[in-house]
Amino acid sequence: MKNRIGYASLGCPKATVDSEKIITLLGKSGYQFVGDYAEADLVIVYTCGFISEAQQESFEVITEALNENGRIIVSGCLGAKEELIKEQFPQVLGITGPNDPNGVLRLVQQHLPLASIPEAGIVLPPQGLKLTPSHYSYLKISEGCNHNCSFCVIPQFRGRLISEKPETILAEAERLVESGVNEIIVVSQDTGAYGSDLKGYVGDWRGAKAAADIAALAERLSELPVWIRIHYLYPYPHIDKLVELMAEGKILPYLDVPFQHADSEILKHMKRPASGEDNLQRIAGWRSICPDITIRSTFIVGFPGETEDQFEQLLEFIYEADMDRAGCFAYSPVDGADANNLPDQIDEDEKQERVERFMNLQESISREKLRCKVGQQLEVIVDDVVDGQLVGRSYADAPEIDGLVYVKNSNGHINCGEIIKVTVTDSSEHDLWGAPVI
């Protein structure tokens, strides 16, 4: 029976959740998955189109899959640009946009119809099929975004904000916990705006009210006996309520806020809220509420028109903010973004030089902040066991983007997914080392 599918999932955690929905639906329908394109009867490539580098990676993976298999379906954000895909790859079997598992299923059934379904039926775990390790999972709470940032085309791909009802989210979270997940990572394009489109909706969950706003949802999620981590928050005033929950120990004291820049003129051209001064005040306020908070952000350098003085202001901002974690990428034009039409585009060599200067400063800040953790005791979730050493993360470390904690596995009885207490013994600019607390 020809039912073997190869799958490539590219992009952010939101894309990971979309891919999990697709493979779960296909699995329920009787299809199986293989890791080798050449062994598959058909390959699905879930693409990313956020920046030009992501588009290029998507093109490379599509090319690889075509060379090794030849029967390809394209989905995901870049799939929203159907004409672009057809122009580059006229031989693909079909194309769908993001968040369309049923559309993918229809294409698969059209090009790879099942000869039969196993008599015993298809049995999948209640939480569906997952692409993350079994002990943590992403939980997407809304789709789309109402912002119109000049450098971004995500609203063109995914549309305006559409929030899931809180009782639907809480039911999914409960299924994840029942499956053995110890960390739930809440994601969306604009997590702080969750529920604003539902206009005061209040659902019912387990006999109690479940309001459609991010602070109320986080408080209900905190009732689950797992780590709750929240990603991708604009610096809205109501985020203070989340920080209060962090101070109370209800959710992880980890705030992921993509500030993108510090100069007010650049932020204006980016069509981003606030200014560097406003954001420094917000950060100080959050730390006064929750002194142990870890603040992570991302920034763009080399945005059109960015002067040396404006870049220096950004460096001063991350120094004054004492940013725990910061990522930086050079501005990259994307088809359809308003910023492409701005004057004074920056030379690529200058962009890369600024990225290097930014990261050198951030590494020095991070090195000192992590050095101060030596001697402290931290809870660590174990992601892997390698050659007798545990590899995990503290509350300050989101998977795949932040640092790691390396721990001696002295008794040999600690497994992946466990949350253990560790004494920190050493540090670097990114990672920590420690020993289990006996």
Beta strands, then each sheet from edge to edge (+ up, - down):
strand 1: 4-9
strand 2: 32-34
strand 3: 42-47
strand 4: 72-76
strand 5: 94-95
strand 6: 136-140
strand 7: 142-143
strand 8: 162-163
strand 9: 183-187
strand 10: 202-205
strand 11: 208-211
strand 12: 227-230
strand 13: 254-256
strand 14: 294-301
strand 15: 325-330
strand 16: 377-386
strand 17: 389-393
strand 18: 405-408
strand 19: 419-427
strand 20: 432-436
sheet 1: 2+ 1+ 3+ 4+ 5+
sheet 2: 6+ 9+ 12+
sheet 3: 7+ 8-
sheet 4: 10+ 11-
sheet 5: 13+ 14+ 15+
sheet 6: 16+ 17- 18+ 20+ 19- 16+
end
